Amino acid sequence: MSAPRLWLVRHARPEVAPGLCYGRLDVAANVRHSRESARLLAQALPPRLAALHHSPLQRCELLAQDLLALRADLASKAEPRITEMDFGQWEGRAWNDIARADIDAWTTRFGHHAPGGGEPLAAMLTRVSAALDEAAAQAHAGGGDVVWITHAGVARCVHWLLTHGAARMPLSHEWPQSAPGYGAWTTVLLPLKGRPQAAPERG
């Protein structure tokens, strides 16, 4: 019997201007793209899941609702720990309008500096790590996969945690760049003991 998996599903394309800083900012997703993404996801998911969670931000909640409309056998629960990073006062601003000195202050102390006075990466890694441990427990208790409808930043946190664990903070140049595209997904294995092992798959 194969180990259960964690599905990291990214929300559909957001309705924002190019180059805008948005993390915790609750922006809407494109309705048509969300429905199409849900259709593909509904076809790809196995018939039985141990748990389905979504970020409480509306761009993830919409995809969860669209998925449930196609898969009446599923139910989704909002999970604040898989919400995107909070960029504080940077939220809703163009990246090009944020002072270079402020960006440099963040990248110099990448793990512990709070960008825009928001959330340090260390705090985000802590909450995602706790959610990841819970996902492994749910998967093995329920005998099925776990699905997160979430964000690129959370997917990158998972990648870092799988590779390096929670003890070491990344330098800015070490931070993973790859993440699922809008409305797409990747999966990781959830073994019974130890940290999950990466097993990338894309939607």
GUZAKOL-767024 format. One line per field, with one value per residue: residue number from 1; x, y, z of N, C-alpha, C in turn. Coordinates in pm, 1 decimal. Each point is the difference from the previous one (the first is absolute). Example, Ala and Ser with C-alpha at 12.3 -4.5 7.8 and 13.67 -1.06 7.14 Angstrom:
<atoms>
i (1;2)
nu (1319.0;-35.0)
nv (-569.0;105.0)
nw (780.0;-72.0)
cau (-89.0;82.0)
cav (119.0;119.0)
caw (0.0;6.0)
cu (90.0;-77.0)
cv (120.0;109.0)
cw (0.0;73.0)
</atoms>
This chain:
<atoms>
i (1;2;3;4;5;6;7;8;9;10;11;12;13;14;15;16;17;18;19;20;21;22;23;24;25;26;27;28;29;30;31;32;33;34;35;36;37;38;39;40;41;42;43;44;45;46;47;48;49;50;51;52;53;54;55;56;57;58;59;60;61;62;63;64;65;66;67;68;69;70;71;72;73;74;75;76;77;78;79;80;81;82;83;84;85;86;87;88;89;90;91;92;93;94;95;96;97;98;99;100;101;102;103;104;105;106;107;108;109;110;111;112;113;114;115;116;117;118;119;120;121;122;123;124;125;126;127;128;129;130;131;132;133;134;135;136;137;138;139;140;141;142;143;144;145;146;147;148;149;150;151;152;153;154;155;156;157;158;159;160;161;162;163;164;165;166;167;168;169;170;171;172;173;174;175;176;177;178;179;180;181;182;183;184;185;186;187;188;189;190;191;192;193;194;195;196;197;198;199;200;201;202;203)
nu (84.7;-21.9;99.3;-81.4;-67.3;76.6;-118.2;93.7;-121.9;41.3;-43.9;-113.8;12.0;73.7;-98.5;128.5;47.6;68.3;86.2;-121.3;32.7;-26.5;-21.7;-8.7;31.0;-126.1;77.7;-84.1;-50.5;55.1;-127.1;18.7;114.3;-64.9;-104.1;81.3;65.5;-117.8;-36.7;117.3;-8.9;-128.2;47.1;94.7;-81.3;53.8;-67.7;105.8;-32.0;114.8;34.2;-80.4;102.5;-49.0;84.7;-19.7;106.6;-73.5;123.5;26.6;-77.2;18.3;127.5;2.1;-71.9;80.3;99.7;-53.6;-19.3;122.3;41.8;-126.0;89.3;46.4;76.9;0.8;110.3;-33.4;124.1;-3.0;49.2;-87.4;-14.0;-3.7;126.5;11.1;-13.9;-91.0;73.8;66.5;-96.0;-26.8;129.6;40.4;55.6;-15.7;-109.5;39.8;43.4;103.6;15.2;-132.0;10.8;106.5;-70.9;-98.4;62.0;47.7;-116.8;14.4;56.2;56.0;29.5;-81.1;-21.8;20.9;73.0;-3.1;13.3;87.6;91.4;76.6;-85.8;14.0;130.7;-9.0;-85.5;73.2;108.0;-69.8;-42.4;127.0;40.5;-95.3;41.5;124.5;-33.9;-61.4;103.1;80.6;-61.0;-12.9;124.9;29.5;-6.9;82.1;-94.9;93.6;-99.9;112.9;122.2;62.2;-16.3;-118.3;-18.1;53.9;-82.0;-95.7;36.1;11.7;-116.0;-39.1;63.8;-38.1;-128.6;-49.7;112.1;29.9;29.8;-72.3;104.0;-5.4;128.9;-26.3;-81.6;-82.7;22.5;5.9;-115.3;-111.2;-35.7;-60.5;-75.1;129.9;69.0;53.6;63.6;-10.5;88.6;-88.9;128.1;-11.2;131.3;37.6;80.7;-103.1;-8.1;76.0;-114.3;68.5;-121.2;-25.6;-94.3)
nv (-119.5;90.7;81.7;53.6;89.1;107.2;44.7;68.6;48.2;67.3;108.3;32.2;43.7;80.6;77.9;5.1;121.5;-14.5;-71.7;-40.8;54.7;-126.8;-8.0;60.2;88.3;24.4;-29.1;35.7;-118.3;-26.5;31.7;33.9;58.9;50.0;20.3;45.7;70.1;32.1;18.8;53.5;74.9;21.4;8.3;78.2;53.3;-74.6;-113.7;-21.7;96.7;19.1;103.8;105.6;82.6;119.3;83.8;76.2;32.4;98.8;24.0;-44.9;78.2;84.7;-34.0;10.1;110.5;40.4;-43.5;51.8;96.5;-45.6;8.2;-41.5;-93.3;118.6;34.9;132.3;11.3;122.8;19.7;83.9;-115.6;-18.1;113.1;85.8;33.6;62.1;80.9;6.3;108.3;-106.0;-56.7;-39.3;2.1;77.1;-115.4;58.8;16.5;-121.5;76.0;19.1;101.2;11.0;-15.8;79.9;76.9;-29.8;16.6;102.0;17.8;-83.1;-73.2;111.8;63.6;90.1;-48.6;129.8;-54.0;-92.7;-110.0;-28.7;-36.4;26.0;100.1;30.9;-23.3;65.7;87.5;12.8;1.6;74.2;72.5;-3.0;16.0;91.1;46.8;-23.9;53.3;100.0;6.5;-25.5;91.0;81.9;-41.1;127.6;62.5;103.3;91.2;85.0;85.0;41.1;38.9;76.7;99.1;-54.6;-14.7;121.3;35.6;-69.7;52.7;116.1;-19.5;-45.4;104.5;96.8;-27.5;8.4;-67.4;-13.8;129.2;21.5;7.1;125.3;-24.0;-53.3;102.5;-105.1;-9.6;-131.0;6.3;-63.1;-9.1;109.2;-52.3;-12.2;-112.0;-34.1;-116.0;-31.9;-96.9;-67.5;-32.4;-119.7;-12.1;104.7;85.8;62.8;-86.4;82.0;13.4;92.0;49.9;27.3;92.0)
nw (0.0;-91.3;35.1;89.7;-70.2;0.6;-39.5;-63.2;14.1;-106.0;57.8;-56.3;-122.3;76.3;38.1;-33.0;14.9;-112.3;71.8;39.3;115.2;3.2;127.5;119.6;-93.3;32.3;-103.0;-96.3;-33.2;-116.8;-13.9;-124.9;31.9;104.1;-77.3;-95.1;90.4;52.1;-125.4;-27.5;109.5;-22.7;-123.3;50.7;89.7;95.2;-2.3;75.9;86.5;64.9;-76.4;-2.2;-14.7;28.3;-57.1;107.4;-72.5;-53.1;-42.4;122.6;71.9;-101.1;-7.8;132.8;-8.7;-97.9;77.0;109.7;-88.6;-26.1;124.8;-7.9;-26.3;-36.9;100.7;4.4;71.1;38.6;-44.3;104.8;41.8;-98.6;70.2;-100.5;-23.9;115.7;-105.1;95.0;16.5;-39.6;70.0;-123.3;26.8;-98.6;-36.3;-116.1;74.4;32.5;98.3;-78.7;85.7;-16.6;-131.2;-1.5;82.8;-82.3;-114.1;70.8;59.4;-101.7;92.4;46.6;-112.0;53.0;-121.7;-12.6;98.5;-95.2;-73.5;95.3;-86.4;106.9;16.8;-128.0;4.7;113.9;-51.5;-110.4;77.1;84.5;-103.0;-38.5;125.6;10.6;-116.9;43.3;116.9;-62.5;-82.7;101.1;74.0;-105.4;-20.7;-17.4;-116.1;18.5;-12.2;-40.4;4.6;-55.9;33.9;-88.8;88.2;19.3;-131.2;-5.7;97.7;-58.3;-116.1;63.9;61.1;-117.5;-46.2;83.4;15.0;122.6;26.3;-128.9;18.3;-108.7;-80.2;-37.9;-29.7;119.1;5.7;8.7;-128.3;-10.8;-62.7;37.1;-126.4;-39.8;96.7;20.8;1.2;117.2;11.1;129.4;20.0;71.2;22.5;56.2;-26.6;71.7;-55.1;-59.9;-100.2;-68.4;-66.5;-69.8;-8.3;-124.9;28.7)
cau (-84.7;83.0;-19.6;-91.1;63.9;-54.0;-17.8;15.5;-74.6;2.6;-122.4;-7.4;63.8;-62.5;-36.9;86.1;89.1;134.7;99.2;-56.6;30.3;-118.4;19.1;-122.0;-103.4;-106.8;-39.5;-86.6;55.4;-78.8;-106.6;5.2;119.4;-22.2;-88.1;74.2;98.5;-73.8;-38.5;118.0;34.5;-101.2;30.0;129.9;3.1;-48.6;-139.1;-10.3;100.9;0.6;-35.0;9.5;5.2;29.0;30.1;-123.1;-7.5;-107.7;46.1;4.8;-135.3;-75.7;38.1;-57.1;-143.7;-17.2;29.9;-108.8;-115.7;21.6;25.5;-89.8;48.7;106.2;-27.4;124.8;5.8;96.7;117.3;79.5;144.5;48.0;-20.2;121.6;74.1;-51.4;102.0;-21.5;-27.0;29.4;-115.7;-73.3;90.1;84.3;133.7;92.3;-17.0;55.1;137.5;105.8;57.3;-90.9;17.3;131.2;-8.3;-68.3;82.1;119.1;-42.3;-115.2;-83.8;-52.3;-51.4;-142.5;-15.1;-110.5;-53.2;-96.8;33.7;130.4;-3.1;11.2;-133.8;-75.4;50.0;-47.7;-141.2;-12.3;55.9;-101.1;-106.4;54.9;-1.5;-139.3;-42.2;52.5;-80.4;-132.4;9.6;17.8;-118.1;-113.9;29.4;-16.5;76.0;-44.1;6.3;0.4;-18.6;85.0;71.9;137.4;89.6;-15.3;65.1;144.9;30.5;0.3;121.6;113.1;-9.9;32.6;141.5;90.1;-60.2;-43.3;100.0;87.9;-64.7;66.5;45.2;-91.4;33.4;-30.2;-144.3;-51.0;-68.2;-106.8;-129.3;-102.4;-62.7;-137.0;-94.3;70.4;35.5;110.4;-26.8;111.9;-36.1;-13.0;34.6;-49.0;98.2;91.8;-51.1;-44.3;99.9;-50.6;-34.0;-72.0;-89.3;-63.1;-127.0)
cav (119.5;119.1;100.6;108.4;120.7;134.0;76.4;144.8;57.9;146.4;67.5;44.9;127.4;111.5;119.6;108.4;58.0;-58.5;65.8;42.2;-81.2;-50.1;-123.4;-12.0;83.3;-92.6;32.4;-97.7;-80.3;-3.7;-98.4;-103.6;-82.5;-81.0;-111.7;-93.1;-65.1;-95.1;-113.8;-84.8;-56.4;-99.9;-120.2;-55.4;-45.6;-136.3;-3.2;14.1;85.5;6.5;136.8;106.4;129.4;113.7;129.3;78.7;110.5;-28.2;-62.9;-143.6;-43.6;-15.2;-126.6;-106.4;-6.9;-54.0;-142.8;-68.9;-4.6;-112.9;-120.3;10.0;-90.2;66.0;117.2;73.2;80.9;109.4;-23.3;123.6;-23.7;-12.4;129.6;60.0;91.9;135.3;99.0;122.7;124.0;-18.4;-60.4;85.8;94.3;-55.7;-33.0;104.7;118.9;-27.4;50.5;-99.7;-22.8;-87.6;-134.2;-49.1;-34.1;-130.0;-108.1;-16.5;-82.8;-55.2;-84.8;62.2;135.2;4.3;89.7;93.6;-8.4;-109.4;-129.2;-56.1;-133.8;-98.4;-24.0;-73.9;-137.5;-67.0;-39.5;-99.4;-124.0;-61.1;-51.2;-113.9;-113.1;-41.3;-64.5;-136.4;-76.8;-19.1;-91.3;-137.6;-38.0;-12.9;-92.1;63.0;121.7;128.3;105.2;140.7;103.7;94.4;107.9;-29.7;11.7;-119.2;-109.5;17.8;-38.4;-146.2;-45.9;26.1;-87.8;-136.3;-8.1;48.3;-1.6;128.8;58.1;96.1;103.1;16.5;127.3;39.2;-67.6;-142.5;-21.3;-65.3;86.7;-71.1;-16.9;-29.2;111.9;28.0;-107.1;-127.5;-61.6;-93.9;-88.5;-56.6;-118.7;18.6;-126.6;-13.5;53.4;98.6;105.5;-42.3;-3.8;63.8;-82.9;103.0;-25.7;126.7;-7.8)
caw (0.0;-10.8;104.0;-39.6;-51.5;22.4;-123.3;16.1;-111.8;2.9;-42.4;-139.4;-32.6;72.0;-76.1;48.3;-100.3;1.4;83.5;128.1;117.1;71.0;73.2;80.0;-62.1;-40.1;-136.9;-65.9;-108.8;-121.8;21.0;-103.9;20.4;119.1;-35.6;-84.5;86.7;82.9;-84.5;-17.1;129.7;35.0;-77.1;38.5;138.4;23.5;46.5;145.7;61.4;146.0;39.6;-99.7;67.0;-86.5;60.4;11.8;-95.4;-94.4;-123.6;27.6;34.9;-123.9;-62.8;82.8;-28.0;-134.9;7.0;70.0;-89.7;-91.1;80.7;114.6;104.0;74.8;84.2;21.6;121.6;-5.0;84.4;-1.6;-3.8;-137.9;-64.5;-54.3;87.0;20.7;-33.4;75.5;-73.4;-142.5;-66.9;-91.8;-66.2;-105.9;48.4;-45.1;83.9;133.1;3.6;-12.4;132.7;74.1;-57.0;42.7;142.4;6.1;-55.4;83.2;115.0;-70.9;83.8;121.9;-23.8;-35.6;-115.2;14.8;135.4;3.3;60.0;-34.9;-58.0;107.8;53.6;-101.0;-0.7;121.2;-13.8;-107.0;52.8;86.7;-87.2;-72.9;92.6;16.6;-124.6;0.7;95.0;-60.0;-113.3;44.6;77.7;-90.2;-108.8;-130.6;-25.1;53.8;-101.4;40.2;-101.8;71.1;-67.9;-41.5;114.3;83.5;-72.7;15.1;138.3;6.7;-67.8;88.6;116.0;-41.7;-34.7;105.0;131.6;54.2;89.2;-66.8;-79.7;-129.3;-53.1;-108.0;-126.1;13.3;6.2;-121.6;-95.7;-70.4;66.7;-101.5;-68.1;43.5;-27.9;-15.7;127.0;13.4;113.3;75.9;76.5;144.2;65.2;136.9;93.9;-54.3;-86.3;-132.1;-105.9;-121.3;-115.6;-74.9;-111.9;-36.0;-68.3)
cu (88.5;-33.1;-98.4;78.0;-69.3;-4.2;9.0;-59.0;2.9;-131.2;6.3;61.3;-69.7;-29.1;77.3;85.2;136.1;93.6;-49.8;44.1;-131.0;36.3;-127.5;-112.8;-105.3;-54.5;-85.5;78.0;-92.4;-100.9;8.4;119.3;-14.9;-87.3;71.8;105.0;-66.6;-39.8;116.9;38.5;-97.5;25.6;126.5;1.4;-50.1;-142.0;-15.8;115.9;-8.4;-42.2;16.8;-8.4;27.7;39.6;-128.7;-7.9;-90.8;47.7;14.7;-138.6;-84.8;32.6;-54.5;-149.1;-26.9;28.2;-114.2;-125.8;9.0;19.0;-80.9;43.0;104.0;-54.2;133.5;-11.3;106.1;111.5;91.0;150.2;54.1;-34.5;134.6;64.7;-68.4;113.4;-26.3;-33.9;35.8;-121.0;-72.7;84.7;74.7;138.5;99.9;-8.1;54.1;148.5;101.3;60.7;-87.6;8.8;131.6;-0.3;-65.0;92.1;126.6;-28.6;-126.7;-92.2;-73.3;-52.1;-146.8;-19.1;-122.8;-58.4;-100.6;52.5;140.4;-15.3;8.7;-136.3;-84.5;44.1;-49.4;-143.9;-18.8;55.0;-100.0;-114.0;46.0;3.4;-141.6;-51.9;48.3;-81.3;-139.2;4.0;8.4;-116.1;-118.6;22.7;-20.2;84.7;-62.5;19.6;-0.1;-24.3;60.8;71.0;141.8;95.8;-6.6;66.3;151.9;44.4;7.5;126.9;121.9;-0.1;35.0;149.5;90.8;-57.0;-29.8;108.6;82.2;-81.0;74.1;61.4;-85.4;29.7;-27.8;-149.3;-50.9;-75.8;-118.3;-123.2;-101.3;-49.8;-140.6;-92.6;62.6;42.4;127.7;-32.5;129.6;-51.3;-3.7;30.3;-42.8;94.9;88.3;-69.5;-49.9;113.4;-60.4;-25.3;-79.7;-83.8;-70.5;-131.4;6.0)
cv (125.0;98.3;105.8;125.2;125.7;70.2;148.0;66.4;151.8;55.5;39.6;139.4;116.3;117.4;119.3;51.6;-67.9;79.7;46.7;-95.1;-40.7;-133.7;-27.1;86.8;-90.8;36.4;-111.9;-76.8;7.5;-114.2;-113.0;-92.5;-89.0;-121.4;-103.5;-74.9;-104.9;-123.0;-96.7;-67.7;-109.9;-131.7;-69.3;-59.2;-143.2;1.7;21.8;84.0;-9.3;137.7;93.3;132.6;109.3;120.7;81.4;119.5;-37.6;-67.0;-150.9;-54.8;-20.9;-132.1;-118.0;-16.4;-58.6;-149.7;-77.0;-7.5;-117.4;-132.0;10.0;-90.1;65.5;112.7;66.7;88.6;108.6;-24.7;123.0;-22.7;-15.0;125.0;54.7;93.4;136.5;99.4;136.8;119.3;-9.5;-51.1;102.8;104.8;-70.3;-28.7;109.4;126.9;-19.2;35.7;-113.5;-33.4;-93.2;-143.8;-61.0;-40.1;-136.2;-111.6;-23.9;-87.1;-74.5;-81.9;73.4;142.2;-7.4;95.9;88.6;3.8;-112.2;-123.0;-44.0;-140.8;-107.9;-34.4;-79.6;-145.8;-77.2;-46.7;-104.3;-134.7;-72.7;-58.9;-123.1;-125.0;-52.7;-70.4;-144.1;-88.7;-28.6;-104.5;-144.3;-47.1;-26.5;-92.0;59.1;124.7;120.0;105.2;135.7;85.6;126.1;95.6;-43.0;4.2;-120.3;-119.7;9.1;-33.1;-151.6;-55.2;19.9;-96.7;-143.8;-17.0;28.9;-11.9;140.6;71.7;109.5;98.0;17.2;138.7;31.9;-74.0;-149.7;-29.7;-62.7;97.9;-69.2;-13.7;-36.3;127.4;22.6;-114.0;-136.3;-52.3;-80.8;-88.1;-40.5;-122.0;33.1;-132.6;-0.1;62.4;101.0;100.0;-56.3;6.5;55.6;-102.6;86.8;-54.1;130.1;-25.0;70.1)
cw (0.0;111.9;-47.7;-36.5;52.5;-134.6;33.5;-123.1;13.4;-53.8;-147.5;-14.9;70.5;-92.0;55.8;-115.3;7.6;90.6;134.7;110.4;67.1;64.2;77.0;-55.9;-63.2;-137.5;-58.4;-106.0;-120.3;7.9;-101.8;19.3;122.5;-31.6;-84.6;81.7;87.9;-79.8;-17.0;131.1;40.4;-72.0;49.2;140.5;13.1;56.6;149.8;51.3;152.1;48.9;-118.6;74.6;-102.6;84.5;8.2;-94.2;-116.2;-128.4;15.8;33.1;-124.8;-67.9;79.7;-27.9;-138.0;-3.5;64.7;-84.8;-96.3;73.5;128.5;114.9;90.3;87.7;29.0;123.6;-16.6;101.4;-4.7;-13.1;-142.0;-81.5;-48.1;102.2;7.8;-25.0;63.6;-88.2;-148.2;-77.5;-87.0;-69.5;-113.2;57.7;-36.9;84.3;141.6;-0.9;-4.6;135.1;83.3;-50.5;48.9;147.2;18.9;-47.7;81.9;121.7;-40.7;89.5;110.4;-18.4;-43.1;-117.1;14.7;139.3;16.8;71.8;-40.0;-58.2;107.2;58.3;-98.8;-5.3;121.7;-16.0;-110.4;46.2;89.3;-82.2;-76.1;87.1;19.2;-124.6;-6.0;93.8;-56.2;-110.9;46.5;86.6;-91.4;-117.0;-137.9;-11.9;71.6;-108.4;68.4;-123.2;58.8;-95.2;-35.9;118.3;91.9;-66.9;13.3;142.6;14.1;-64.1;89.4;118.0;-34.9;-20.4;118.6;140.8;49.9;78.9;-66.5;-82.3;-132.3;-15.9;-121.5;-129.8;4.8;-10.4;-129.7;-89.1;-66.4;88.3;-107.6;-66.4;53.0;-42.3;-17.9;136.8;-12.2;119.8;68.0;75.1;148.9;69.2;145.7;101.1;-70.5;-89.8;-132.2;-101.0;-128.0;-108.8;-94.4;-113.8;-29.9;-70.8;-132.9)
</atoms>
